């Protein structure tokens, strides 16, 4: 009985610690809800430098990745700066433009975001959740960080790159 009680107390403690460190699903404000959704959706994975190397740069949170994804025939794409910086981030975009990019993959200039961006899944988000993500992105510190790329096929790449191969293709068959 004592062992069961100890495990229960330890589990309750772990839950309490997690509740204080992680954003909550049922947040009290749109910004808090947006923080939760950004973490759950993995935005920080592709938009924070150092994340894929196990050492995310917290000073450049969501400031653009130092890792790209190569899509054969399309080029190499890395997560852009999605902080409110007006020059290197999305600070000059309207709320509606940010929401459109998240849910349709269309940038304000009409270009399509790279298919590595999971906007197809985000089309299922409620309008309230999209607005919460926008509110959160507006609330974080602006990071002035111009990331390199995107890179066209065959262009010299200056960042660490993951290659995405079509089904059935081997790395040996891929273009060098």
Protein Blocks (a to p, Z undefined) as FASTA:
>chain_A
ZZmmmmmmmmmmmmmmmmmmpccfbdcbfklmmmmmmmmnommmmmcghklnopacfklg
oiapabdcddehkaccddddfbfbfklmmmlpcfklmmmmmmnopafkopacdfklcklm
mmmpcfklmmmmmmmmmmpccdddddedjddehiacfbdcdddddehiafklpcZZ
